[in-house]
Amino acid sequence: MRWAAAATASPERRAAYLRHALDEERHARFFAARARKLGAPPRPFVADADDVFRLLGERRFVAFVQRAEARGEREFAAYEREFRAAGDTKTAAVFALVLRDERRHVEYSKGLFAELGVARTTLAWVTAWEAVRAAQRAASAVLDVLHFSVMFALYAALLPFSLVARLRSRGRRTREVPARSAALLER
């Protein structure tokens, strides 16, 4: 969101993107604090990010944000209900706070959607782009596991040969040393 704020030409949208970024940072602090209360070890927060604004352009970016915030609103509402039903009112309260912001994000992004004249085709394009992106990430994860498995199997298969070769070379060195020593002594 900060990248979007820096790149947009509109001062109003810049302010909206910055407010949104501050909300997201606050959410991360809420979740980290609650996790620590539940016994999770403190860890530095490291997030990876893509400059989706520059990648997609502002209209598609707004469609992306609108979809993501609507999805977040649904998910956080479900989490809030589940934690409340489980009797964890403190965690439910954290999700309720975040949910309030998510609802505001959905509304402001709908306004930007209308302001920028984002068409349904743009929304469909972003939906397809997200699906491709998710598939690429899933494939990358599968390939990482496959790479690890193949390399582990390869090392495990070659290890005995390596050990045998090392043992043989040690045996040759110990036999060669007395011969060299004898040659040096003869001088």
Contacts in CASP RR format, 6 or more apart in sequence:
PFRMAT RR
TARGET T0000
AUTHOR 0000-0000-0000
METHOD contacts of the structure
MODEL  1
MRWAAAATASPERRAAYLRHALDEERHARFFAARARKLGAPPRPFVADAD
DVFRLLGERRFVAFVQRAEARGEREFAAYEREFRAAGDTKTAAVFALVLR
DERRHVEYSKGLFAELGVARTTLAWVTAWEAVRAAQRAASAVLDVLHFSV
MFALYAALLPFSLVARLRSRGRRTREVPARSAALLER
1 17 0 8 1.000
1 18 0 8 1.000
1 20 0 8 1.000
1 21 0 8 1.000
1 24 0 8 1.000
2 17 0 8 1.000
2 18 0 8 1.000
2 21 0 8 1.000
3 49 0 8 1.000
3 51 0 8 1.000
3 52 0 8 1.000
3 53 0 8 1.000
3 54 0 8 1.000
4 13 0 8 1.000
4 17 0 8 1.000
4 52 0 8 1.000
4 53 0 8 1.000
4 58 0 8 1.000
4 61 0 8 1.000
5 13 0 8 1.000
5 14 0 8 1.000
5 15 0 8 1.000
5 17 0 8 1.000
5 18 0 8 1.000
5 21 0 8 1.000
6 14 0 8 1.000
7 53 0 8 1.000
7 54 0 8 1.000
7 58 0 8 1.000
8 14 0 8 1.000
8 17 0 8 1.000
8 53 0 8 1.000
8 58 0 8 1.000
13 58 0 8 1.000
13 112 0 8 1.000
16 108 0 8 1.000
16 112 0 8 1.000
20 65 0 8 1.000
20 105 0 8 1.000
20 108 0 8 1.000
23 101 0 8 1.000
23 104 0 8 1.000
23 105 0 8 1.000
26 101 0 8 1.000
27 98 0 8 1.000
27 101 0 8 1.000
28 45 0 8 1.000
28 47 0 8 1.000
30 94 0 8 1.000
30 97 0 8 1.000
30 98 0 8 1.000
31 94 0 8 1.000
31 98 0 8 1.000
32 42 0 8 1.000
32 45 0 8 1.000
34 90 0 8 1.000
34 91 0 8 1.000
34 94 0 8 1.000
36 42 0 8 1.000
37 90 0 8 1.000
38 91 0 8 1.000
52 61 0 8 1.000
52 64 0 8 1.000
53 61 0 8 1.000
56 64 0 8 1.000
56 126 0 8 1.000
56 129 0 8 1.000
58 116 0 8 1.000
59 116 0 8 1.000
59 117 0 8 1.000
59 118 0 8 1.000
59 122 0 8 1.000
60 122 0 8 1.000
60 125 0 8 1.000
60 126 0 8 1.000
60 129 0 8 1.000
62 109 0 8 1.000
62 112 0 8 1.000
62 113 0 8 1.000
62 116 0 8 1.000
62 118 0 8 1.000
63 113 0 8 1.000
63 118 0 8 1.000
63 122 0 8 1.000
63 123 0 8 1.000
63 125 0 8 1.000
63 126 0 8 1.000
64 126 0 8 1.000
64 129 0 8 1.000
64 130 0 8 1.000
65 105 0 8 1.000
65 109 0 8 1.000
65 112 0 8 1.000
66 106 0 8 1.000
66 109 0 8 1.000
66 110 0 8 1.000
66 112 0 8 1.000
66 113 0 8 1.000
66 118 0 8 1.000
66 123 0 8 1.000
67 123 0 8 1.000
67 126 0 8 1.000
67 127 0 8 1.000
67 130 0 8 1.000
69 102 0 8 1.000
69 105 0 8 1.000
69 106 0 8 1.000
69 109 0 8 1.000
70 106 0 8 1.000
72 102 0 8 1.000
73 99 0 8 1.000
73 102 0 8 1.000
73 103 0 8 1.000
73 105 0 8 1.000
73 106 0 8 1.000
76 95 0 8 1.000
76 98 0 8 1.000
76 99 0 8 1.000
76 102 0 8 1.000
77 99 0 8 1.000
79 95 0 8 1.000
80 92 0 8 1.000
80 95 0 8 1.000
80 96 0 8 1.000
80 99 0 8 1.000
81 92 0 8 1.000
83 89 0 8 1.000
83 91 0 8 1.000
83 92 0 8 1.000
83 95 0 8 1.000
84 92 0 8 1.000
112 118 0 8 1.000
END
